[in-house]
Amino acid sequence: MSYELKPWHEIPVGSIVPEAGSSKVNKTGSWRMLRPVLNYDKCTHCLICWIFCPDDSIPVSPKERFETDFDYCKGCGICAVECPYNALEMVPEMEIKLKELEEQLG
């Protein structure tokens, strides 16, 4: 298979951002509507969620994924869509907040 490179003037304008842009400077705050919830039983640590996360909010070690950093996650759901094992579910933020409040109140 051969591939011929196009001349520069035939290539569409675009860019690659190898980092998380401004999301590491600006915290999400309280406006996130959906939160990715990880099912550890389904997760194989393939790190595809980490590759696709535009906010760099999924910390990883060389072989495993850790809990999402919700200070920077905007809840876009790309991680859940791209996960081939359906290990991530997008849950309404309000549902999680109510559950946390119920647990605190006992």
Phi and psi in degrees as a GROMACS rama.xvg file:
@    title "Ramachandran Plot"
@    xaxis  label "Phi"
@    yaxis  label "Psi"
@TYPE xy
-112.109  153.369  SER-2
-135.743  125.327  TYR-3
-103.708  127.487  GLU-4
-72.3809  137.762  LEU-5
-78.1139  152.711  LYS-6
-65.3859  154.561  PRO-7
-55.236  -35.6957  TRP-8
-75.6102  -8.71481  HIS-9
-99.5348  -3.9312  GLU-10
-89.7823  130.997  ILE-11
-63.0119  148.347  PRO-12
-68.0305  135.942  VAL-13
-172.48  -179.276  GLY-14
-153.191  165.216  SER-15
-123.23  129.385  ILE-16
-110.285  106.024  VAL-17
-78.0203  -7.42983  PRO-18
-119.86  -176.935  GLU-19
-82.7374  17.3848  ALA-20
61.6392  -131.968  GLY-21
-90.4479  -3.7453  SER-22
-66.108  -22.3901  SER-23
-82.069  -11.0381  LYS-24
-96.6665  -37.3699  VAL-25
-110.199  116.975  ASN-26
-72.4921  153.633  LYS-27
-62.4873  -40.7034  THR-28
81.5056  -149.325  GLY-29
-105.361  15.6469  SER-30
-91.2098  -4.57946  TRP-31
-65.7054  131.487  ARG-32
-94.5596  -32.2802  MET-33
-125.666  145.647  LEU-34
-124.289  132.144  ARG-35
-74.5466  125.887  PRO-36
-112.184  125.129  VAL-37
-90.4426  129.978  LEU-38
-94.9799  102.543  ASN-39
-62.0372  -26.7795  TYR-40
-68.9337  -30.0544  ASP-41
-90.5823  -21.9811  LYS-42
-71.1299  129.953  CYS-43
-106.484  5.23996  THR-44
59.2643  38.5343  HIS-45
-74.7069  -18.5696  CYS-46
68.9519  17.3291  LEU-47
-64.8812  -35.6876  ILE-48
-59.7557  -41.2325  CYS-49
-64.9365  -40.9361  TRP-50
-61.5011  -41.4589  ILE-51
-88.7644  -13.064  PHE-52
-64.7039  116.918  CYS-53
-74.911  -11.3767  PRO-54
-105.263  -1.07513  ASP-55
54.6565  39.0756  ASP-56
-99.3105  11.4878  SER-57
-114.774  99.5136  ILE-58
-71.8069  142.501  PRO-59
-136.994  157.927  VAL-60
-107.319  -179.411  SER-61
-55.4126  -27.0442  PRO-62
-129.091  2.10442  LYS-63
-147.543  160.792  GLU-64
-99.8409  144.051  ARG-65
-111.965  175.598  PHE-66
-59.5464  142.639  GLU-67
-60.6276  140.759  THR-68
-84.9597  97.8241  ASP-69
-73.2772  -8.01286  PHE-70
-66.0176  -26.5632  ASP-71
-118.194  -14.3265  TYR-72
-70.806  127.709  CYS-73
-97.0105  -0.76068  LYS-74
76.2168  30.7114  GLY-75
-69.8662  -26.5871  CYS-76
87.0572  3.31626  GLY-77
-59.5809  -40.4686  ILE-78
-58.9962  -43.3964  CYS-79
-68.4076  -38.4205  ALA-80
-67.111  -39.7015  VAL-81
-81.848  -18.1298  GLU-82
-65.458  116.433  CYS-83
-73.7402  -9.77417  PRO-84
-108.496  5.02163  TYR-85
52.4928  40.9544  ASN-86
-85.4021  -9.64834  ALA-87
-116.59  133.909  LEU-88
-123.515  133.701  GLU-89
-87.2521  116.065  MET-90
-113.155  138.509  VAL-91
-56.1592  132.22  PRO-92
-57.1264  -40.1655  GLU-93
-62.3502  -37.4484  MET-94
-60.9553  -42.7744  GLU-95
-68.6557  -42.4966  ILE-96
-62.8004  -40.9838  LYS-97
-64.9564  -40.7201  LEU-98
-63.9314  -42.3567  LYS-99
-62.4004  -40.101  GLU-100
-65.9724  -42.5698  LEU-101
-61.2952  -39.743  GLU-102
-66.5514  -36.6466  GLU-103
-68.107  -39.0132  GLN-104
-79.5282  -18.3042  LEU-105
